[in-house]
Amino acid sequence: MEDPRRRQREDPRLTVGEARPDPDPRPPVALYLHVPFCVSLCPYCDFVVVAGAAARGPAARIGAFLEALRAELGLRADALDARFGGPSSGSRPALASVYFGGGTPSLLPAGDVARLLSMVGARFGLARDAEVTLEANPGVDERGDAGALAGAGVNRLSLGAQSMDEALLRRLGRRHAPADVAAAVGEARAGGIGSVSVDLLYDVPGQSLEAWDATLRDALALGVDHVSAYALTLDDPDAEGLTGPLGDHLPTRAGARRWRAAAVREQDEDVAAAQYRLAVKRLGAAGYRGYEISNWAGPGHESRHNLAYWRRLPHEAVGPGAHAFDGAVRRWNAARLDGYLAALSGSPPVLPPGGSESLDAAGAAAEAAILGLRLDRGLALAEASGPDSPLAPHLDWALGAGLLEAFDGPDGGPRLRLTTDGRLLSNELFARLV
Ligand code: SF4
């Protein structure tokens, strides 16, 4: 899940780094931990998730997973030590952010979150003001103990609200009701969580513009610090070849495939565009800054972690299906939990199966441009649009079509950013840039 996430008091390491291609491996500034457990599976979900008996009860696999996760953290830290020196060597930055994503990381006992963060601090280094986010579901039996999580070191909660409409939540297969979202936000505040975000979905079958407006209104009434608004995407990871033994997705179940096939027939791109424009209007009027295509933040509440992705900063990642980047190479763990546990519970434990890829200079430049354009700070013109740049004709086209606009950056240098129309049609522009 993801970032209009930005704060005005960003970590200096993050403000220095414009999204740019850089072929040199660098140590991570952020760490992602994937927790692949949910109480039940939502039919639209293509995250790496296992559910049911694996998530709780006598056959739950969370204990075995936590042992494997700690083993992977140790192996990844060993590799970074060998490559860049230890966290106290002075040659590596302390992590500016840690993100527990899922799945439903709020199913983890707070004591285990604390132990993981302690290990992260010891082996990777954790900045004193690091942003530590944990994704939570709002249901009463899923959201965990916010006070205990705050005590463990979590300072940002990302709640999978998705909708404030009871009927739509049922249609989406969600287990919570709108009142649970309000209760979860209240508990987070009372528990001392400093930053609270909600994820919302639009372009949901059966969701009128009026229903979306009501969800926005009700979510804003909760006084949250950050809103992520995503169009419901119904991709087919099997057809995309992502679900093989080394793939970073799990095969889609037959029931979910049928649900998606029916849902996609009901989606309407005109309604979705109107819903996005309404989000821009409502969230902007409420004082949130749309700092990324799908993300809006109150002052100082942008997601530092997701900004690291969009700025193409190096990040470490552990857990099934997790993706890491060292500034030159992207690598991922395979999604399947059995293979993950088998590798890391061996004697000695070994790194789990997965894959890697590196981009050539042109691919890296295109990726940097696409990621930069996701953000409202946009892209420095000089970086992407020199006379010899292969990106220049496409950027010129987008300027002419009103999808991009030029503006002066804080340093007075010319920059490009997406207009609202450009945000709606960003996939078309990005496809040209690749
Ligand atoms: S709660 Fe979130 S991660 Fe879990 S199955 Fe539903 S959408 Fe996927």
Residues whose N, C-alpha, C, O or C-beta is under 5 A from the ligand:
A	BS01	SF4	C38 S40 L41 C42 C45 F47 V49 G102 G103
